[in-house]
Amino acid sequence: MQDKDSTLRERLHTIIFRSDTPAGRKFDMLLLGLILTSILLVFLESVTQKIITAVFVKKEGLWKINSMQVTALVQLPPRTAPKP
């Protein structure tokens, strides 16, 4: 049992820490791909969040401007024609 564990340990050590073997190269490429994918996903998530926030702020700002215009129009005294 211990011989089997040491063989597995040696094999994993070779795969993880040696890049001059085919299995080591595959492991390195897989790890690099996972890291780049993670970075890309974080980037896309933050950009998407900023776009959503900008659209919401823009809509919220337009809503406030429109409500201020309506309030101003309602509060203005009605125009009357000048008396001759």
C-alpha positions as a Markdown table, in Angstrom:
| # | Residue | x | y | z |
|---|---|---|---|---|
| 1 | Met | 0.0 | 0.0 | 0.0 |
| 2 | Gln | 2.8 | 2.4 | 0.9 |
| 3 | Asp | 4.6 | 1.6 | -2.3 |
| 4 | Lys | 1.5 | 2.5 | -4.3 |
| 5 | Asp | 1.1 | 5.8 | -2.4 |
| 6 | Ser | 4.8 | 6.7 | -3.0 |
| 7 | Thr | 4.5 | 5.9 | -6.7 |
| 8 | Leu | 1.4 | 8.1 | -7.0 |
| 9 | Arg | 3.2 | 10.8 | -5.0 |
| 10 | Glu | 6.2 | 10.7 | -7.3 |
| 11 | Arg | 4.0 | 10.7 | -10.4 |
| 12 | Leu | 2.1 | 13.8 | -9.2 |
| 13 | His | 5.3 | 15.5 | -8.2 |
| 14 | Thr | 6.7 | 14.9 | -11.7 |
| 15 | Ile | 3.5 | 16.2 | -13.3 |
| 16 | Ile | 3.1 | 19.3 | -11.2 |
| 17 | Phe | 6.8 | 20.4 | -10.7 |
| 18 | Arg | 8.5 | 19.3 | -13.9 |
| 19 | Ser | 7.6 | 21.0 | -17.2 |
| 20 | Asp | 10.0 | 19.0 | -19.3 |
| 21 | Thr | 7.6 | 16.0 | -19.4 |
| 22 | Pro | 4.5 | 15.7 | -21.7 |
| 23 | Ala | 2.3 | 15.4 | -18.6 |
| 24 | Gly | 4.0 | 18.3 | -16.9 |
| 25 | Arg | 3.5 | 20.5 | -20.1 |
| 26 | Lys | -0.2 | 19.5 | -20.2 |
| 27 | Phe | -0.6 | 20.4 | -16.6 |
| 28 | Asp | 1.1 | 23.8 | -17.1 |
| 29 | Met | -1.1 | 24.6 | -20.1 |
| 30 | Leu | -4.3 | 23.5 | -18.3 |
| 31 | Leu | -3.3 | 25.7 | -15.3 |
| 32 | Leu | -2.5 | 28.6 | -17.5 |
| 33 | Gly | -5.8 | 28.3 | -19.4 |
| 34 | Leu | -7.7 | 28.2 | -16.1 |
| 35 | Ile | -6.0 | 31.3 | -14.8 |
| 36 | Leu | -6.6 | 33.2 | -18.1 |
| 37 | Thr | -10.2 | 32.1 | -18.1 |
| 38 | Ser | -10.7 | 33.3 | -14.5 |
| 39 | Ile | -9.1 | 36.7 | -15.3 |
| 40 | Leu | -11.3 | 37.0 | -18.4 |
| 41 | Leu | -14.5 | 36.2 | -16.4 |
| 42 | Val | -13.7 | 38.7 | -13.7 |
| 43 | Phe | -13.0 | 41.3 | -16.3 |
| 44 | Leu | -16.2 | 40.7 | -18.2 |
| 45 | Glu | -18.2 | 40.7 | -14.9 |
| 46 | Ser | -16.8 | 44.0 | -13.8 |
| 47 | Val | -17.3 | 45.6 | -17.3 |
| 48 | Thr | -20.9 | 44.3 | -17.4 |
| 49 | Gln | -21.6 | 45.6 | -13.9 |
| 50 | Lys | -20.2 | 49.1 | -14.9 |
| 51 | Ile | -22.4 | 49.1 | -18.0 |
| 52 | Ile | -25.5 | 48.1 | -16.0 |
| 53 | Thr | -24.7 | 50.7 | -13.4 |
| 54 | Ala | -24.2 | 53.4 | -16.0 |
| 55 | Val | -27.5 | 52.6 | -17.7 |
| 56 | Phe | -29.4 | 52.6 | -14.4 |
| 57 | Val | -27.8 | 55.9 | -13.3 |
| 58 | Lys | -28.6 | 57.4 | -16.7 |
| 59 | Lys | -32.3 | 56.2 | -16.5 |
| 60 | Glu | -32.5 | 57.4 | -12.9 |
| 61 | Gly | -31.0 | 60.7 | -13.8 |
| 62 | Leu | -33.4 | 61.2 | -16.8 |
| 63 | Trp | -36.3 | 60.3 | -14.5 |
| 64 | Lys | -35.3 | 62.9 | -12.0 |
| 65 | Ile | -34.9 | 65.6 | -14.7 |
| 66 | Asn | -38.3 | 64.8 | -16.2 |
| 67 | Ser | -40.0 | 64.9 | -12.8 |
| 68 | Met | -38.4 | 68.2 | -12.0 |
| 69 | Gln | -39.6 | 69.6 | -15.4 |
| 70 | Val | -43.1 | 68.4 | -14.7 |
| 71 | Thr | -43.0 | 69.8 | -11.2 |
| 72 | Ala | -41.8 | 73.2 | -12.5 |
| 73 | Leu | -44.5 | 73.2 | -15.2 |
| 74 | Val | -47.2 | 72.4 | -12.6 |
| 75 | Gln | -46.0 | 75.1 | -10.2 |
| 76 | Leu | -45.7 | 77.9 | -12.7 |
| 77 | Pro | -48.6 | 80.3 | -12.8 |
| 78 | Pro | -50.7 | 80.0 | -16.0 |
| 79 | Arg | -49.8 | 82.4 | -18.7 |
| 80 | Thr | -52.4 | 85.0 | -19.4 |
| 81 | Ala | -52.7 | 87.2 | -22.4 |
| 82 | Pro | -51.7 | 90.8 | -21.7 |
| 83 | Lys | -54.6 | 93.1 | -21.2 |
| 84 | Pro | -55.1 | 95.6 | -24.0 |
